[in-house]
Amino acid sequence: MSRRLDPWFIALLAAVGLLPFVPFAVPIVAALALAAASLPLQVRLERSMPAWLAASAITVGWTLLAALPLFALGALLAPALPRLAQAHLDVAALTKAAIGAPWIGPLLAAHQQALAAWLEQNQPSLLLQRHVAEIRVVGEHLLNLLVHALLALAILWAVLWQRAHVAHALRSSLGRVISPALAARVEHHVLRATQATIIGTVGLAAWDLLLCLPLFGLAGMPQWYAWSIAVGMLSVIPGGTGVALVLGAALLATRNHLLAGLAVLALGHVITLSGDVLVKPKLIGSAGHAPFLLVLLGIFGGLAMFGMVGLILGPVLVLSARAVVFED
């Protein structure tokens, strides 16, 4: 085979060899991103402990961080679900509170009968009975998510423990296709872009958590701090914050706090959307020295092309390509 065709053959063979791993793309990419973000801490810990122990400590830390929203939601919903299944809304009281609300009150008053009929038909117990199949599907997706999370943590531990071998293998593989100098540049910029993406993701979680704390507290939500933690941690999952906000608003509605529930639903989405559109791209762009609009397009474009894995892969690809092509 001609030497000019060797790199293309190697790339084709690598692509074919990676096909069986496509169903596990999300946990693999997530594990590699977390490993890249944890690399400085891994190097520091290895000065005082074996590599396997340092990798174990970091993996346990990420595990606790990932499990935090599950524990928070479980603690919050466990006592509420039995009440929700048996709850019957006070339609008259909720209708009266709704028509007395500022700004939207006159509009709701003009449709008072329709509002009362809708509340009567959408009692919590009836909603749960109607959507048993959907709830079962959600449970299956959560189980699948748990399996992928465990796989990602296992890959994270293995990559951190054998980081020297993994880095050597990646350099050797790249060296077969491109020059050693270019391979070193690609490795450097991909590592920086991945760390910037993780910084943006963590910053988004902190934004949602800190701004939801006063909102939930003023709304009178029970265990408002736990709800804030849940929203912040679920910000890394597309639609995760929306689920938490809807559940929190529903909980307030069952306690006859309709206005507070509407405020949580509306202002909560303003907070989370502003974080997705402004805070995360700004943090990633600042860490990676990239324009805001470029990072924003990388996030949404990656999500559109690759699904959940695109939330990480999109910005990493955009920042890495920009740095290799232009900055050097």
ABEGO torsion letter per residue (X at the ends): XBAAAAAAAAAAAAAAAAAAAAAAAAAAAAAAAAAAAAAAAAAAAAAABBAAAAAAAAAAAAAAAAAAAAAAAAAAAAAAAAAAAABBBBAAAAAAAAAABBGAAAAAAAAAAAAAAAAAAABAAAAAAAAAAAAAAAAAAAAAAAAAAAAAAAAAAAAAAAAAAAAAAAAAAAAAABBAAAAAAAAAAAAAAAAAAAAAAAAAAAAAAAAAAAAAAAAGBBGAAAAAAAAAAAAABBGAAAAAAAAAAAAAAAAGBAAAAAAAAAAAAAAAAAAAAAAAAAAAAAAAGBBAAAAAAAAAAAAAAAEAAAAAAAAAAAAAAAAAAAAX
